[in-house]
């Protein structure tokens, strides 16, 4: 099988990166159609007003990515005469621009205002219906021509989004490793490259080294070296690692959790974190590694128990529903290097929950001692 990897053409990150947007866009064209999430339009207005190298056509939009919104957006872009498409905002606004640019065969620029997942650098657009249900995953013809992250903007977003992005990125190494072991295809039509696997490994190692402090810095809305390192891991390294390395059990279990109505208030990365932790009980993992991942998740504020994602560990019906959805024929859980069935997933979810409770009980005396000193 061929080995394949895909990447954004250009990646720019740092505090004040928006100040370079004008020059960056001039590399790609002369007129940019800008889709701006209405929730952050006021924050972006000063930066957009400073543009002199390209003409900007700006449209404030609500966060939605449906077939209808993509078609309407493409019609507006076409009428504007733009030769570049830029999306500013979260995942749905980004994906609307991504899909519309693909329909029009125009360069696409992604300017995320939150870092809640590793999707910005990818070719993936998630399409929803009007009720907010996922209809399909659409892979466009090419990855973004530019991904630009202004750390000073990202750090001002609610910290929960940043933590969720860490949860999504944490899965990247463990899923890429599963695909490497099993020989499963990645998301771009081939086997993963060594580069993609090493990006996934570096993603994990960067998170372990910097993410705890980065979350603290994000709470203080302060851009630091730890924050920037973690941001790069969650967006660039994880983006390359998941798309070119492959996905497996963690995201399959996420799909199962996402089908439960009780999980609809949760962010993608929060559910993926539970999938990653449960996957550590599907096949032999060293006790040291397992404990490291659990303690990391607890330290950054990610869920570690089923109750954290609104699931009762005693609810056999819910657990079976999650497991059956995760193990559907053709589902990515079958990228694991061994056969996985629904009974194994239920057992892994229960074992994960028990292990998390055990670790919590071990920490209680230490926490009480700290509170009294």
C-alpha positions as CSV (number, residue, x, y, z in Angstrom):
1,X,0.0,0.0,0.0
2,X,1.1,3.5,-0.8
3,X,2.2,5.9,2.1
4,X,0.4,9.2,2.0
5,X,0.5,12.4,4.1
6,X,-1.2,15.8,3.7
7,X,-0.5,19.2,5.2
8,X,-1.6,22.8,5.1
9,X,0.5,24.8,2.7
10,X,1.5,27.4,5.3
11,X,1.1,27.7,9.0
12,X,1.5,30.9,11.0
13,X,1.2,31.1,14.8
14,X,2.0,33.6,17.5
15,X,0.8,36.6,19.5
16,X,-0.2,39.3,17.1
17,X,-0.3,36.9,14.1
18,X,-3.4,38.7,12.8
19,X,-1.2,41.7,12.1
20,X,0.4,39.7,9.3
21,X,-2.8,38.4,7.8
22,X,-2.9,41.1,5.2
23,X,0.5,40.3,3.8
24,X,-0.2,36.5,4.1
25,X,-3.4,36.9,2.0
26,X,-1.5,38.9,-0.6
27,X,0.4,35.7,-1.4
28,X,-2.8,34.0,-2.5
29,X,-4.9,36.7,-4.3
30,X,-6.3,40.2,-4.3
31,X,-9.8,40.0,-2.9
32,X,-10.8,37.9,0.1
33,X,-14.3,36.8,1.0
34,X,-14.2,36.8,4.8
35,X,-16.7,34.7,6.8
36,X,-16.7,35.9,10.3
37,X,-18.4,34.2,13.2
38,X,-20.8,36.8,14.6
39,X,-19.7,35.9,18.1
40,X,-16.2,37.3,17.5
41,X,-16.9,39.9,14.8
42,X,-16.2,42.8,17.2
43,X,-12.9,41.3,18.3
44,X,-11.7,41.0,14.7
45,X,-12.9,44.3,13.4
46,X,-9.7,46.3,14.2
47,X,-7.5,43.7,12.5
48,X,-9.7,43.6,9.4
49,X,-9.8,47.4,9.2
50,X,-6.0,47.5,8.9
51,X,-5.9,45.5,5.7
52,X,-4.3,47.4,2.8
53,X,-2.7,44.7,0.6
54,X,-6.0,42.9,-0.3
55,X,-9.6,44.0,-0.6
56,X,-11.9,42.3,2.0
57,X,-15.5,41.4,1.6
58,X,-16.8,40.7,5.1
59,X,-19.9,38.8,6.1
60,X,-20.8,38.0,9.7
61,X,-22.4,34.6,9.9
62,X,-24.0,32.3,12.5
63,X,-22.2,29.1,13.3
64,X,-23.8,26.4,11.1
65,X,-22.4,24.1,8.5
66,X,-25.3,22.6,6.5
67,X,-25.6,21.8,2.8
68,X,-27.8,24.9,2.5
69,X,-25.4,27.2,4.3
70,X,-22.5,26.0,2.2
71,X,-24.5,26.6,-1.0
72,X,-25.6,30.1,0.1
73,X,-22.1,30.9,1.1
74,X,-20.6,29.8,-2.2
75,X,-23.2,31.9,-4.0
76,X,-22.2,35.0,-2.0
77,X,-18.5,34.4,-2.5
78,X,-19.1,34.0,-6.3
79,X,-21.0,37.2,-6.4
80,X,-18.4,39.1,-4.4
81,X,-15.7,38.4,-7.1
82,X,-13.3,37.2,-4.4
83,X,-10.4,35.0,-5.3
84,X,-9.6,33.8,-1.7
85,X,-11.9,32.5,1.0
86,X,-11.2,33.1,4.7
87,X,-13.0,31.7,7.7
88,X,-12.7,33.3,11.1
89,X,-14.2,31.5,14.1
90,X,-14.9,28.0,15.4
91,X,-15.4,24.7,13.6
92,X,-18.7,25.2,11.9
93,X,-17.8,28.6,10.4
94,X,-14.4,27.2,9.4
95,X,-16.0,24.1,7.7
96,X,-18.6,26.2,5.9
97,X,-15.8,28.3,4.3
98,X,-13.7,25.2,3.7
99,X,-16.5,23.4,1.8
100,X,-17.6,26.5,-0.2
101,X,-14.0,27.3,-1.2
102,X,-13.7,23.7,-2.4
103,X,-16.9,24.0,-4.5
104,X,-15.5,27.1,-6.1
105,X,-11.9,25.8,-6.5
106,X,-10.6,28.8,-4.6
107,X,-7.7,29.0,-2.0
108,X,-8.9,28.6,1.5
109,X,-7.5,30.3,4.6
110,X,-8.4,29.2,8.1
111,X,-8.2,31.6,11.1
112,X,-9.5,29.8,14.2
113,X,-10.6,31.9,17.2
114,X,-10.7,28.8,19.5
115,X,-8.5,25.7,19.7
116,X,-11.1,23.1,20.6
117,X,-10.0,20.5,18.1
118,X,-7.3,19.5,15.7
119,X,-9.5,20.1,12.6
120,X,-8.2,23.5,11.3
121,X,-5.2,22.1,9.4
122,X,-7.2,19.2,7.9
123,X,-9.2,18.7,4.7
124,X,-12.3,17.6,6.8
125,X,-15.6,19.5,6.9
126,X,-18.3,18.0,9.1
127,X,-21.7,18.6,7.6
128,X,-24.8,18.9,9.9
129,X,-28.6,19.0,9.3
130,X,-30.8,21.9,10.5
131,X,-31.4,20.0,13.8
132,X,-27.6,20.0,14.5
133,X,-27.1,16.3,13.8
134,X,-24.0,15.1,11.9
135,X,-25.0,14.1,8.3
136,X,-21.6,13.2,6.9
137,X,-17.9,13.9,6.9
138,X,-16.7,15.7,3.7
139,X,-13.1,15.6,2.7
140,X,-12.3,18.5,0.4
141,X,-9.7,18.3,-2.4
142,X,-6.8,19.9,-0.5
143,X,-5.8,21.1,2.9
144,X,-5.9,24.9,3.7
145,X,-3.5,27.2,1.9
146,X,-2.9,29.0,5.1
147,X,-3.8,28.3,8.8
148,X,-3.2,31.4,11.0
149,X,-3.5,31.4,14.7
150,X,-3.2,34.5,16.8
151,X,-2.2,33.2,20.3
152,X,-3.4,36.5,21.9
153,X,-6.9,35.9,20.5
154,X,-7.0,32.2,21.2
155,X,-6.0,32.7,24.9
156,X,-9.0,35.0,25.4
157,X,-11.5,32.3,24.5
158,X,-13.1,30.2,27.3
159,X,-10.5,27.9,28.8
160,X,-12.9,24.9,28.3
161,X,-12.4,25.1,24.6
162,X,-8.6,25.0,25.0
163,X,-8.9,22.0,27.4
164,X,-11.1,20.2,24.9
165,X,-8.5,20.7,22.2
166,X,-6.0,19.0,24.4
167,X,-8.4,16.1,24.8
168,X,-8.7,15.7,21.1
169,X,-5.0,16.0,20.6
170,X,-4.2,13.4,23.3
171,X,-5.8,10.7,21.2
172,X,-3.6,11.4,18.2
173,X,-0.6,9.3,19.3
174,X,-2.5,6.4,20.6
175,X,-4.7,6.1,17.5
176,X,-1.8,6.6,15.1
177,X,0.1,3.9,17.0
178,X,-2.8,1.6,16.6
179,X,-3.0,2.2,12.9
180,X,0.8,1.8,12.5
181,X,0.6,-1.6,14.3
182,X,-2.4,-2.8,12.3
183,X,-1.4,-1.4,8.9
184,X,-4.8,0.4,8.7
185,X,-5.2,3.2,6.2
186,X,-5.1,6.8,7.3
187,X,-7.7,9.5,6.3
188,X,-5.9,10.5,3.1
189,X,-5.9,7.2,1.3
190,X,-2.8,5.3,2.3
191,X,-0.6,4.0,5.0
192,X,0.7,6.6,7.5
193,X,4.2,8.0,6.9
194,X,7.0,7.9,9.5
195,X,6.7,11.7,9.6
196,X,3.0,11.6,10.6
197,X,3.7,9.1,13.3
198,X,6.5,11.2,14.7
199,X,4.3,14.3,14.6
200,X,1.7,12.3,16.7
201,X,4.4,11.2,19.1
202,X,5.7,14.8,19.5
203,X,2.2,16.0,20.0
204,X,1.8,13.6,23.0
205,X,5.2,14.5,24.4
206,X,4.5,18.2,24.1
207,X,1.2,17.9,25.9
208,X,2.8,16.0,28.7
209,X,5.5,18.6,29.0
210,X,3.6,21.8,28.7
211,X,-0.2,21.4,28.8
212,X,-0.8,21.6,32.5
213,X,1.0,25.0,32.8
214,X,-0.6,26.1,29.5
215,X,-4.1,25.6,30.9
216,X,-3.1,27.7,33.9
217,X,-1.8,30.4,31.6
218,X,-5.0,30.3,29.5
219,X,-7.1,30.8,32.7
220,X,-5.0,33.9,33.2
221,X,-5.3,34.9,29.5
222,X,-1.5,35.0,29.3
223,X,0.4,33.9,26.2
224,X,3.5,32.0,27.3
225,X,6.0,29.6,25.8
226,X,4.0,26.7,27.4
227,X,0.7,28.0,25.9
228,X,2.2,28.4,22.4
229,X,3.8,25.0,22.5
230,X,0.5,23.4,23.6
231,X,-1.4,25.3,21.0
232,X,0.9,24.1,18.2
233,X,0.5,20.6,19.5
234,X,-3.3,20.7,19.5
235,X,-3.7,22.3,16.1
236,X,-0.6,21.5,13.9
237,X,0.9,18.4,15.2
238,X,-2.4,16.7,16.1
239,X,-3.9,17.9,12.8
240,X,-1.1,16.2,10.8
241,X,-1.0,13.2,13.1
242,X,-4.7,12.4,13.0
243,X,-5.3,12.9,9.2
244,X,-2.0,11.3,8.0
245,X,-1.5,8.9,10.9
246,X,-5.0,7.5,11.2
247,X,-7.8,7.2,13.8
248,X,-9.1,4.3,15.8
249,X,-10.8,3.4,19.1
250,X,-10.8,6.7,20.9
251,X,-12.8,8.5,18.2
252,X,-15.0,5.4,17.6
253,X,-16.0,5.5,21.3
254,X,-16.6,9.2,21.0
255,X,-19.1,8.4,18.2
256,X,-20.9,6.1,20.6
257,X,-21.0,8.7,23.3
258,X,-22.2,11.4,20.9
259,X,-25.3,9.3,20.1
260,X,-26.4,9.6,23.8
261,X,-28.7,12.7,24.3
262,X,-27.0,13.2,27.7
263,X,-23.7,13.9,26.0
264,X,-25.0,16.7,23.7
265,X,-23.8,19.5,26.1
266,X,-20.2,18.1,25.9
267,X,-17.4,19.2,23.6
268,X,-15.9,16.9,21.0
269,X,-12.5,16.7,22.8
270,X,-14.1,15.9,26.2
271,X,-15.8,12.8,24.7
272,X,-12.6,11.8,22.8
273,X,-10.6,12.0,26.1
274,X,-13.0,9.3,27.6
275,X,-12.4,7.3,24.4
276,X,-8.7,7.5,24.8
277,X,-8.8,6.4,28.4
278,X,-11.1,3.5,27.6
279,X,-8.9,2.4,24.8
280,X,-6.1,1.9,27.2
281,X,-8.1,-1.1,28.6
282,X,-8.6,-2.7,25.2
283,X,-5.1,-4.1,24.9
284,X,-2.1,-4.4,27.3
285,X,-0.6,-1.0,28.2
286,X,2.0,-0.6,30.9
287,X,0.7,0.5,34.3
288,X,3.1,3.5,34.2
289,X,1.7,4.7,30.9
290,X,-1.9,4.2,31.9
291,X,-1.4,6.1,35.2
292,X,0.4,8.9,33.4
293,X,-2.4,9.5,31.0
294,X,-5.1,9.4,33.7
295,X,-3.2,11.8,35.9
296,X,-2.6,14.1,33.0
297,X,-6.3,14.2,32.1
298,X,-7.2,15.0,35.7
299,X,-4.5,17.7,35.9
300,X,-5.6,19.6,32.9
301,X,-9.3,19.2,33.7
302,X,-10.4,16.6,31.2
303,X,-13.1,14.0,32.1
304,X,-11.8,10.7,33.5
305,X,-15.0,9.0,34.7
306,X,-18.2,8.2,33.0
307,X,-20.1,10.5,35.3
308,X,-18.0,13.3,33.9
309,X,-19.6,12.8,30.5
310,X,-23.1,12.3,32.0
311,X,-23.1,8.5,31.8
312,X,-24.0,6.2,34.7
313,X,-21.6,3.3,34.9
314,X,-24.5,1.1,36.1
315,X,-26.6,2.0,33.1
316,X,-26.0,-1.2,31.0
317,X,-28.4,0.1,28.2
318,X,-26.3,3.2,27.7
319,X,-23.0,1.4,27.8
320,X,-24.2,-1.2,25.3
321,X,-25.5,1.6,23.0
322,X,-22.1,3.3,23.1
323,X,-20.3,0.0,22.4
324,X,-22.6,-1.1,19.6
325,X,-22.3,2.3,17.8
326,X,-18.5,2.2,18.3
327,X,-18.2,-1.3,16.8
328,X,-20.4,-0.9,13.7
329,X,-19.2,-2.6,10.6
330,X,-16.6,-0.4,8.9
331,X,-16.2,1.8,12.0
332,X,-12.7,3.1,12.8
333,X,-12.4,1.0,16.0
334,X,-11.5,-1.9,13.6
335,X,-8.3,0.0,12.8
336,X,-7.0,-1.3,16.1
337,X,-4.3,-4.1,15.8
338,X,-6.7,-6.8,17.2
339,X,-10.4,-7.6,16.8
340,X,-12.6,-5.5,19.0
341,X,-16.3,-6.2,19.8
342,X,-19.0,-4.5,21.8
343,X,-18.5,-6.6,24.9
344,X,-14.8,-5.5,25.0
345,X,-15.8,-1.9,24.8
346,X,-18.3,-2.2,27.6
347,X,-15.7,-3.9,29.7
348,X,-13.1,-1.2,28.9
349,X,-15.5,1.6,29.8
350,X,-16.2,-0.1,33.2
351,X,-12.6,-0.8,33.8
352,X,-11.7,2.8,33.0
353,X,-14.3,4.2,35.4
354,X,-13.1,1.9,38.2
355,X,-9.5,2.8,37.6
356,X,-10.3,6.5,37.7
357,X,-12.2,6.1,41.0
358,X,-9.3,4.2,42.4
359,X,-6.8,6.9,41.5
360,X,-9.1,9.6,42.9
361,X,-9.4,7.7,46.2
362,X,-5.6,7.4,46.4
363,X,-5.3,11.2,45.9
364,X,-7.8,12.1,48.6
365,X,-5.4,11.8,51.6
366,X,-2.8,13.9,49.7
367,X,-5.4,16.5,48.8
368,X,-6.6,16.8,52.4
369,X,-3.0,17.2,53.6
370,X,-2.4,20.0,51.1
371,X,-5.6,21.7,52.2
372,X,-4.5,21.7,55.8
373,X,-1.0,23.1,55.2
